[in-house]
Amino acid sequence: MDTISGTTRLFALLGSPVSHSLSPLMHNEAFRLLGIDACYLCFDVEEQALPRAVEGLKACHIGGFNLTMPDKTAIIPLLDDLSAEARLIGAVNTVVNRDGVLTGYNTDGIGFFSSAREAGFEAGGSVITILGAGGAASAVAAQAALYGARTIHVFIRKTTSRQQALLRLRDETEKTVPGCQVKIGYLEDALSLKSAVSESALLVNATPVGMGEAQEDTLVTDLSLFHPGLTVADLIYNPRMTRMLRDARSLGLNVFNGMTMLLYQGAEAFRLWTGQEMPVEEIKQKFFR
């Protein structure tokens, strides 16, 4: 606490719950390593309290803040501008305050593809398949399009309430990024799923299947989907190695989980706020091993 002064800038995480977050450890260590006079705190803010919280933080000249559930979409009407990826996704996880002008970004997709690049995968010109309908799936799909993916297959449950949001993402992506196709299919359609994965260079699980008490569950029960040259990613990071990743790795495929995505999405937010690169290797060694 002896580093807090009258000039210390504030950054924060808003959402509910937030007590489990690694973000304060990551950002405060980065500030310390780079000698930046700033601190990062968590505030438990439910959706109905978000407008009042944002007005208060804006009045206090906060440098910027992150958002987690349930505030990622509720923040949008409170902002002055949106980045290209936030506009496509329809959700914001990072806000930058520039002299009272609040701009929303979504760094989740950037974080994911930084992890993918570390694992040897590049999105440009590729075909990818994403399993899931939530915000993480949308973030990966939108960023893949912005990075030059040729075709993005998104497979969802027929019963999901997210169909309209994904249709909007498809239409906006194809309008904004000419040459990129977004195709929406159903997880229940095994033949269509197999066909999509067969032409894909990357398969991503963006659902909760495989975490918590269901660690032995997987959406890929037909191991013939894991063809040579396919990279397999799972956004789950607890456990670090889900059944889907174990199965793919047992067949010699390149795999990675969502842990470094968490690191790299934070690093992109840090860059947007400070104009400096987060010392990711030091942060990784300390908190992400």
C-alpha positions as CSV (number, residue, x, y, z in Angstrom):
1,M,0.0,0.0,0.0
2,D,3.0,2.3,0.2
3,T,2.8,2.6,-3.6
4,I,-0.6,4.3,-3.5
5,S,-0.3,8.1,-3.8
6,G,-2.4,11.1,-4.7
7,T,-1.7,10.6,-8.4
8,T,-2.4,6.9,-8.6
9,R,-4.8,6.1,-11.4
10,L,-7.7,3.6,-10.9
11,F,-8.7,0.7,-13.1
12,A,-11.3,-1.9,-12.2
13,L,-13.4,-5.0,-12.9
14,L,-17.2,-4.7,-12.7
15,G,-19.5,-7.7,-12.5
16,S,-21.1,-10.1,-10.1
17,P,-19.5,-12.2,-8.7
18,V,-15.9,-10.9,-9.0
19,S,-14.2,-12.3,-5.9
20,H,-12.7,-15.2,-7.9
21,S,-11.0,-13.0,-10.5
22,L,-7.3,-13.3,-11.3
23,S,-7.4,-9.8,-12.9
24,P,-6.2,-7.8,-9.9
25,L,-3.2,-10.1,-9.4
26,M,-2.3,-9.8,-13.1
27,H,-2.8,-6.1,-13.6
28,N,-1.3,-4.9,-10.3
29,E,1.8,-7.0,-10.9
30,A,2.1,-5.6,-14.4
31,F,1.8,-2.0,-13.0
32,R,4.5,-2.9,-10.4
33,L,6.9,-4.4,-12.9
34,L,6.6,-1.4,-15.3
35,G,6.6,1.2,-12.6
36,I,3.2,2.6,-13.5
37,D,1.4,4.6,-10.8
38,A,-1.9,2.7,-11.0
39,C,-4.0,0.1,-9.2
40,Y,-6.7,-2.3,-10.2
41,L,-9.7,-3.3,-7.9
42,C,-12.8,-5.4,-8.2
43,F,-16.3,-4.0,-7.6
44,D,-19.3,-6.3,-7.3
45,V,-21.8,-4.5,-9.5
46,E,-25.0,-6.2,-10.6
47,E,-26.7,-5.2,-13.9
48,Q,-29.3,-2.9,-12.3
49,A,-26.6,-0.9,-10.5
50,L,-24.3,-0.6,-13.5
51,P,-25.5,2.9,-14.7
52,R,-24.9,4.4,-11.3
53,A,-21.6,2.7,-10.9
54,V,-20.3,3.9,-14.3
55,E,-21.4,7.5,-13.6
56,G,-19.6,7.4,-10.3
57,L,-16.4,6.0,-11.8
58,K,-16.5,8.4,-14.7
59,A,-16.9,11.3,-12.3
60,C,-13.8,10.0,-10.5
61,H,-11.9,10.0,-13.8
62,I,-11.2,6.2,-13.8
63,G,-8.7,5.2,-16.4
64,G,-10.7,2.3,-17.6
65,F,-12.4,-0.9,-16.5
66,N,-13.2,-4.5,-17.4
67,L,-16.6,-6.1,-17.4
68,T,-17.7,-9.6,-16.7
69,M,-21.1,-11.2,-16.4
70,P,-23.8,-9.9,-16.2
71,D,-22.6,-6.5,-17.4
72,K,-21.0,-7.2,-20.8
73,T,-24.1,-6.3,-22.8
74,A,-25.7,-4.0,-20.3
75,I,-22.8,-1.6,-20.6
76,I,-23.3,-0.8,-24.3
77,P,-26.0,1.9,-23.9
78,L,-23.8,3.7,-21.4
79,L,-20.9,4.0,-23.9
80,D,-20.0,6.7,-26.4
81,D,-18.4,4.4,-29.0
82,L,-17.6,0.8,-29.8
83,S,-14.6,-0.9,-31.5
84,A,-15.2,-3.1,-34.6
85,E,-15.1,-6.4,-32.7
86,A,-17.3,-5.2,-29.9
87,R,-19.9,-4.0,-32.5
88,L,-19.8,-7.4,-34.2
89,I,-20.0,-9.4,-30.9
90,G,-22.6,-7.2,-29.2
91,A,-20.7,-7.4,-25.9
92,V,-17.9,-5.4,-24.2
93,N,-15.3,-6.6,-21.7
94,T,-13.0,-3.5,-21.7
95,V,-13.8,0.2,-21.5
96,V,-11.3,3.0,-22.0
97,N,-12.0,6.5,-20.6
98,R,-10.4,9.2,-22.7
99,D,-11.2,12.6,-21.2
100,G,-14.8,11.5,-20.3
101,V,-15.4,9.6,-23.6
102,L,-16.0,5.9,-22.9
103,T,-15.1,3.5,-25.7
104,G,-16.0,-0.2,-25.4
105,Y,-13.8,-3.0,-26.7
106,N,-13.9,-6.8,-26.6
107,T,-10.5,-8.4,-26.1
108,D,-11.7,-12.0,-25.6
109,G,-11.2,-12.9,-29.3
110,I,-7.8,-11.2,-29.4
111,G,-6.8,-13.1,-26.3
112,F,-7.9,-16.4,-27.8
113,F,-6.0,-15.9,-31.1
114,S,-2.9,-14.8,-29.2
115,S,-3.1,-18.2,-27.4
116,A,-3.7,-19.9,-30.8
117,R,-0.7,-18.2,-32.3
118,E,1.4,-19.4,-29.4
119,A,0.2,-22.9,-30.2
120,G,1.2,-22.5,-33.8
121,F,-2.2,-21.6,-35.4
122,E,-2.9,-18.6,-37.6
123,A,-6.4,-17.6,-38.5
124,G,-5.8,-15.9,-41.9
125,G,-7.4,-17.9,-44.7
126,S,-8.5,-20.7,-42.5
127,V,-11.7,-22.6,-41.9
128,I,-12.7,-23.1,-38.2
129,T,-15.5,-24.8,-36.3
130,I,-16.8,-23.4,-33.0
131,L,-19.0,-25.4,-30.6
132,G,-21.2,-23.1,-28.6
133,A,-23.6,-20.1,-28.7
134,G,-22.5,-17.9,-25.8
135,G,-20.4,-14.7,-25.7
136,A,-17.1,-16.5,-25.8
137,A,-18.1,-18.3,-29.0
138,S,-19.2,-15.0,-30.5
139,A,-16.0,-13.3,-29.6
140,V,-13.9,-16.1,-31.2
141,A,-16.0,-16.0,-34.3
142,A,-15.9,-12.3,-34.7
143,Q,-12.2,-12.0,-34.2
144,A,-11.6,-14.9,-36.6
145,A,-13.4,-13.0,-39.2
146,L,-11.5,-9.8,-38.5
147,Y,-8.2,-11.8,-38.7
148,G,-9.1,-13.2,-42.2
149,A,-10.7,-16.6,-41.6
150,R,-12.4,-17.8,-44.8
151,T,-15.3,-19.8,-43.2
152,I,-16.5,-20.0,-39.7
153,H,-18.8,-22.9,-38.7
154,V,-20.7,-22.3,-35.4
155,F,-22.6,-25.3,-34.0
156,I,-25.3,-24.7,-31.4
157,R,-28.1,-26.6,-29.6
158,K,-31.5,-26.3,-31.3
159,T,-33.0,-25.2,-28.0
160,T,-30.6,-22.3,-27.4
161,S,-32.0,-18.8,-26.8
162,R,-28.9,-17.3,-28.6
163,Q,-30.0,-18.1,-32.1
164,Q,-31.1,-14.5,-32.9
165,A,-27.8,-13.1,-31.6
166,L,-25.8,-15.5,-33.7
167,L,-27.9,-14.7,-36.8
168,R,-27.1,-11.0,-36.2
169,L,-23.4,-11.8,-35.8
170,R,-23.5,-13.8,-39.0
171,D,-25.2,-11.0,-41.0
172,E,-23.0,-8.3,-39.5
173,T,-19.8,-10.3,-40.1
174,E,-20.6,-11.0,-43.7
175,K,-21.5,-7.4,-44.3
176,T,-18.5,-6.0,-42.5
177,V,-15.9,-8.6,-43.6
178,P,-16.4,-9.4,-47.2
179,G,-15.2,-12.9,-48.2
180,C,-15.9,-14.4,-44.8
181,Q,-18.8,-16.8,-44.4
182,V,-20.4,-17.7,-41.1
183,K,-22.4,-20.9,-41.2
184,I,-24.7,-21.8,-38.3
185,G,-25.5,-25.5,-37.7
186,Y,-26.8,-27.7,-34.9
187,L,-24.8,-29.9,-32.5
188,E,-27.5,-32.6,-32.9
189,D,-26.7,-32.9,-36.6
190,A,-23.7,-35.3,-36.4
191,L,-23.2,-35.5,-40.2
192,S,-23.0,-31.7,-40.7
193,L,-20.7,-31.4,-37.7
194,K,-18.4,-34.1,-39.1
195,S,-18.4,-32.4,-42.5
196,A,-17.5,-29.0,-41.0
197,V,-14.7,-30.3,-38.9
198,S,-13.3,-32.3,-41.8
199,E,-12.5,-29.0,-43.7
200,S,-11.4,-27.1,-40.6
201,A,-7.9,-26.4,-39.3
202,L,-9.2,-25.4,-35.8
203,L,-11.9,-26.9,-33.6
204,V,-13.0,-24.8,-30.5
205,N,-15.1,-25.9,-27.6
206,A,-16.8,-22.7,-26.3
207,T,-19.3,-24.5,-24.1
208,P,-19.1,-25.5,-20.4
209,V,-19.2,-29.2,-21.4
210,G,-16.2,-30.8,-19.7
211,M,-15.9,-28.6,-16.6
212,G,-16.9,-28.9,-13.0
213,E,-18.5,-32.2,-12.0
214,A,-18.9,-33.1,-15.7
215,Q,-15.2,-33.4,-16.4
216,E,-15.6,-36.6,-18.3
217,D,-18.2,-35.2,-20.7
218,T,-17.3,-34.2,-24.2
219,L,-19.2,-32.9,-27.3
220,V,-16.9,-34.9,-29.5
221,T,-17.6,-38.6,-28.9
222,D,-16.7,-39.6,-32.5
223,L,-12.9,-39.6,-32.4
224,S,-12.7,-39.8,-36.2
225,L,-13.5,-36.0,-36.2
226,F,-9.9,-35.5,-35.0
227,H,-8.1,-35.6,-38.4
228,P,-4.4,-35.0,-38.9
229,G,-3.5,-31.3,-39.0
230,L,-6.5,-30.2,-36.8
231,T,-5.7,-27.9,-33.9
232,V,-8.1,-28.4,-30.9
233,A,-8.9,-25.7,-28.4
234,D,-11.1,-25.7,-25.3
235,L,-11.9,-22.4,-23.6
236,I,-12.3,-24.3,-20.3
237,Y,-9.2,-24.0,-18.1
238,N,-10.4,-25.9,-15.0
239,P,-9.5,-28.7,-15.6
240,R,-6.5,-27.7,-17.7
241,M,-6.9,-30.8,-19.8
242,T,-10.6,-31.6,-20.6
243,R,-11.6,-35.0,-22.0
244,M,-11.8,-33.4,-25.5
245,L,-8.3,-32.1,-25.3
246,R,-7.0,-35.5,-23.9
247,D,-8.7,-37.4,-26.7
248,A,-7.2,-35.1,-29.3
249,R,-3.8,-35.1,-27.8
250,S,-3.8,-38.9,-27.6
251,L,-4.1,-38.9,-31.4
252,G,-1.1,-36.6,-31.8
253,L,-3.0,-33.3,-32.4
254,N,-2.0,-29.9,-31.2
255,V,-4.2,-28.7,-28.3
256,F,-4.5,-25.7,-25.9
257,N,-6.9,-24.6,-23.2
258,G,-8.4,-21.2,-22.1
259,M,-5.8,-20.3,-19.5
260,T,-3.6,-18.2,-21.7
261,M,-6.6,-16.7,-23.4
262,L,-7.4,-15.2,-19.9
263,L,-3.8,-13.8,-19.8
264,Y,-3.8,-12.4,-23.3
265,Q,-7.2,-10.8,-23.2
266,G,-6.0,-9.0,-20.0
267,A,-2.8,-8.0,-21.8
268,E,-4.7,-6.4,-24.6
269,A,-6.9,-4.4,-22.1
270,F,-3.7,-3.3,-20.4
271,R,-2.3,-2.1,-23.7
272,L,-5.5,-0.1,-24.5
273,W,-5.4,1.6,-21.1
274,T,-1.6,2.3,-20.7
275,G,-0.2,2.3,-24.3
276,Q,2.4,-0.2,-23.0
277,E,2.8,-4.0,-23.5
278,M,2.1,-6.1,-20.4
279,P,5.2,-8.2,-19.4
280,V,3.3,-11.4,-20.2
281,E,6.1,-13.8,-19.7
282,E,6.7,-12.6,-16.1
283,I,2.9,-12.6,-15.4
284,K,2.5,-16.1,-17.0
285,Q,5.3,-17.6,-14.8
286,K,3.9,-16.1,-11.7
287,F,0.1,-16.7,-12.1
288,F,-0.6,-19.0,-15.0
289,R,1.5,-22.1,-14.5
